[in-house]
């Protein structure tokens, strides 16, 4: 009798509930899924009050037989309530937030769509780490697919100390570029589900639970899409199928990455080499650029300007975490993976143009004119084709190899998916997910790419993020794109030490690159501002700290501004800032006159519009001889300054009224060896660098110290960038009159501003 009653209960669980005038049938697949889950002990369905599952066109609802009194006693949203209660406290007795964004406190005020990742953190567990990678990857893909989606993560572990954030978890956030908030807790709150799962809800009402191992991207994508369509407000505003990538303004940077962005490199993850041309291509992943250097460390070029997805010239092209690359000598082109844009891009090294090979294929033989037409008709943007979204979709590629038959072999970081792309057509030829078949297709290629790793000490490899990953017996396969051979050296991307190291194949000694010519990199994207932003936003709203502000009262005319900057104590200037590292802008009743032209400029009463026309006239009527002389006379700023000081010059023409000159500059520094004791610990050196880079934000400072402490490298060799943000304001009076009361007197002025960083 008991067995019959038990069987009857299972039948009622999978039967549809009939509402007046409606019928929601379950398909055979739905019955199979629900039945499989009903037998899963980890979900404890016997005490579940309400569960809802919506799987690709069919809907199932499960109800328990407990009384209504018990339903009221048991909370349905234990996990969500815990998150809500801890939202306004960065740290508590049993929790700590990572990647908490400024507007997170407003997350729970509306009835938006939420995706909560619930997982268990187990230190040293490879399986647990792989589960975390899968969960984070799916969540990031869904967040890009549905910009309205609010994503949060909960990581539980008995061993987590909220006062000591696990280093390997920081590494995971840094490597995976996790932008959503993560809540760490050592309090066992697994009352809804005691296994890794996704929770999807609308305004935290009637949450739906999906186990990690059972759910495909296609299922989660459809649930979010269908649930969003039920709300007319959201459905009318957002087109969830239009594009993968958010607009540049919507891209948020993880706090962990923000803390380290002023290092010369932020997660230098991949490298490739052109032997004949003596060029190395470094993927500065979290700076969203590729840096081209020679074997001596001289920076030759930079590909990419800021995070986003846009083709164009190197200075204007936008990338999103570029990864592996290879150089094609026959085309003089660099092919590289644009990981977060889910694309393959090509950089023409002669034309200095970036274009998309996949998924916007077919551009290969269009030439310059075809590229110009594409720029005109697509308005500089790159749109991906709308495709069915599932586990085989081209998401987060990382490794890239060119096969003998001209195909592109692309792998994700975990080697769980292989895509074979036809280079000629720009289409995916095959998708492989079985490990044995992946090994059969490209195992030899992976092995050959890993051969240079044998030259590196084991301790170096073990320190790297994910270095313990072994793919089908190939040790450290995850580092295959981080190493290359250049002449008599093995070049390695130390993604933990944030630097590039070369090992001599003869002596085995390791030396760091001595990088130079930083002006090629220009001003970092997080410092440079568009004219519209400069004119409409105050510096307090820009998110960039102001180093110096000073006001002057002068007569109209030409004003020569000299900024004398003292670099921080205990640091050395790697090189004087070049023009490419300095950005000047005058607004109000002043026009900035740059370079040598300022010396010959007249002190007429001139406005911004007149200055613009004068510059056009100068370009139109200047002779080649004049341009040559200008280049010869030009000197870099600060060429004749004292050691430890920087001089930045700026000249403006002013009219009566108020005006302001805004100056940004990038100073590349390292710790001074003769003032830092050899007995000083790594932690003390890391703390000194963190104080220089981010003195006002203690939480980010702590994160930065932890990141720098991961490496065994001497921190005195670490190059970092100290930005300068100065504003000089002028209150310009009326022109003084001559004795005849008709003519005006022209005035030349000069001001000196002293700044200590």
C-alpha positions, 0 to 999 in steps of 0.5 A, a space after each residue: 500500500 505504501 509503495 502504491 501511495 508513493 508511486 501515486 505521489 510521483 505521478 501527481 508531481 509530473 501531471 500538469 496543473 489545469 487552470 480555468 480555460 488553460 492546459 499546460 501539457 508536459 512533453 515526454 522530455 519534460 517528464 523524463 527531466 522531472 522524473 530524473 530530478 525527483 529521484 535526486 537526493 540532493 534536491 530533497 523534493 519531499 520538502 519542496 514547497 514550490 518548484 517551476 521548470 521551463 525547458 525549451 517550450 514546455 513548462 512543469 510545476 511541482 507541488 508538495 503534499 505538505 500542509 499550508 501551515 508548513 508552507 508558511 513556516 518554511 521560507 522559499 527564498 533562503 539564499 536570496 534572503 541571505 543575499 538581500 540581508 548582506 547587500 549593504 554590508 561589504 563584510 560581515 561576521 559570516 560573509 564578504 563581497 567581492 566585485 561589489 559595484 557602486 550601484 549594487 544597492 539598487 539591485 533589489 528595488 525593482 522587479 528585474 530579472 536575476 540570475 544567481 549562481 550558487 556553488 561550493 568553493 573547495 580549495 585545491 579541488 580541480 573538479 570544483 574549480 572546473 565547475 566554477 569556470 563553467 558556471 561563470 562562463 555561462 553566466 557571462 554569456 547570458 549576461 552579454 546575451 541579455 543586457 537587462 539580466 542582473 547576475 550575482 554569485 554565491 560561493 560557500 565554503 566552511 573554510 572561507 575566512 571573510 578576513 582572508 579572501 582565498 588567493 586562488 579565488 582572486 586568481 579565478 576572478 582575474 583570469 575569467 574577468 568576472 564582472 558581477 558581484 560575488 558573495 563569499 560565505 562560511 554559513 551553510 544556507 543550502 536549504 533550497 538546494 545543496 548542490 551547485 545550481 542556477 536560480 532564475 527569478 523575476 523580482 525574486 518571486 517564484 524562483 526556479 532552480 536548475 542544477 549545473 550539470 543538467 542545464 544547457 545554455 540553450 535551456 537557460 537562454 530560453 527561460 530568461 527570454 520567455 520570462 522576460 517576455 511576460 513583462 511588457 515593460 522589459 520586452 518593449 525596451 530590450 531586444 535580447 536577440 540583437 547582439 552579443 556585446 554591450 555598448 562600450 559605456 555599459 562595460 564594467 570592469 571587475 574591481 580586481 582588474 581595476 585595482 591592477 589596471 595601472 600596472 604596465 600589463 594586466 594579465 599578459 596571457 598569450 604571446 606569439 613571435 615573428 622570427 624574421 621580423 624580430 617582433 613579439 605580439 603580447 596579448 595584454 588581456 585585461 587592458 584589451 590590447 596587443 602590444 608589439 615589441 622587439 626582442 629588446 623590449 622596445 615597444 613598436 606598436 599597439 593594437 586596440 584602444 579600449 574595450 568594445 567591439 569595433 574594426 578600424 585603425 589600430 588606435 581606434 579599434 576596440 577589442 575585448 580581452 584578446 588572447 592567443 594569436 599567430 603571425 602569417 608572414 605571407 599576408 603580414 597579418 596577425 590573427 588573434 582571438 577576441 575572447 569576450 567578443 567571441 570572434 576571430 580578428 585580423 590585424 594588417 600590420 602594414 595598413 595598421 587596420 583591424 578587421 573581423 574574420 569570424 563571425 563576420 567572415 568574407 572580408 579577406 579579399 576585399 582590400 582597402 576599398 572594401 574595408 572603407 565601404 564596410 566602415 561607411 555602411 556599418 558605421 564602424 560597428 561590428 554586429 554578430 549574426 543572430 544564431 541559435 544559442 546553445 553549448 556549441 555556440 562560439 563562446 569565449 575562445 582562447 587558444 588559436 592554431 592554424 592547421 596545415 589545410 588552412 583551417 583555424 583550430 580554436 579551443 576554449 580555456 578548459 579544452 572542453 570545446 573545439 571549433 574548426 573554422 574555415 579561414 576562406 569562408 569564415 564559417 564554422 566547419 565543425 564543433 567537437 566536445 568529446 575529449 578523445 576526439 579533440 585530442 585526436 584532432 589537435 593533440 599533436 599541435 597542443 603538444 608541440 606548443 607546450 614543448 618550450 615549457 620544458 625550459 621553464 622551472 617547475 616552480 614557475 609553472 606551478 605559480 601560474 593561474 590554472 597551471 595544474 591543468 593537464 589535458 589528456 596527459 599533456 602537462 600544463 596544456 593550459 599554458 600552451 599560448 603563454 609561451 613561444 621561442 624567440 631566437 635563443 630564448 624561450 619567452 614566457 608570459 608571467 600572468 601572475 607576476 604581470 610581466 614577460 620573462 625570457 629564459 636563455 636556452 643555453 644558460 637557463 637564466 631568466 631575465 625580465 624585458 627592459 621595456 621602453 618607448 611607452 609613448 607608442 601606447 598613448 594615454 590609457 583608455 580609462 584616463 582619456 576623455 572625449 570632448 563631450 565628457 570633458 565638457 559635461 562632467 565634473 572631475 568628481 563624477 569622472 571616477 578619476 582622482 584629481 591630483 592638483 587644482 590651481 587658479 590664476 587671474 590674468 589678462 587675455 593673450 598667450 599663456 605658457 603653462 609649465 607643470 613641474 611634477 615630483 614623482 613619488 618617493 622611493 620610485 624611479 622614472 623609467 623614461 620621461 613621458 612622451 607626447 603620446 602619454 600626455 593629453 591636454 584640453 582647454 575649455 571655456 574662453 581658452 584655446 590650447 596650442 600644442 607643440 612648436 606652434 605655440 612658440 610662433 603663435 600670435 597673442 591675438 584675441 582668439 576664440 576656439 572657432 577662430 583657432 580651429 580655422 587658423 589650424 586648418 589654414 596652417 595645414 593647407 598652406 604649410 610647405 614640406 620644408 616647414 614640416 621638416 623643420 618642425 620635426 627637427 626642432 621638436 623636443 620631447 617634454 621634460 627633456 632637460 629636467 632634473 632627475 626625479 622630476 617631470 616637466 609638462 608644457 602647455 600653451 593656450 590663447 585666452 579671451 576674456 572670461 573663465 577657462 580651464 586647462 585639463 592635463 592627463 599624463 601617464 608616468 611609468 615608474 618602478 621602485 628605486 632599488 637603492 632606497 628599498 632594503 633587500 631585507 624588505 619583504 614582498 608584502 612591504 614592497 607590494 604595499 608601497 606600490 599599492 599606496 602609490 597607485 590607489 592610496 584612497 581605496 583600501 579595499 582595492 589596495 588590499 586586492 592589489 597587494 594580494 595580486 602582487 604577492 602571488 608572484 615570487 618575482 622581485 617587485 623592484 622590477 615591476 613597472 607600473 603607471 602613475 597617472 596625473 590629473 591636473 586642472 588649471 583654472 583662469 579668470 581672464 579679465 578684459 583687454 587693457 586699453 591703449 592710451 588712445 582708448 581704442 586699441 587693445 594691449 596684447 599680453 603674454 603671460 606664463 605660470 608655473 605649477 608645482 605638483 607632487 604625486 
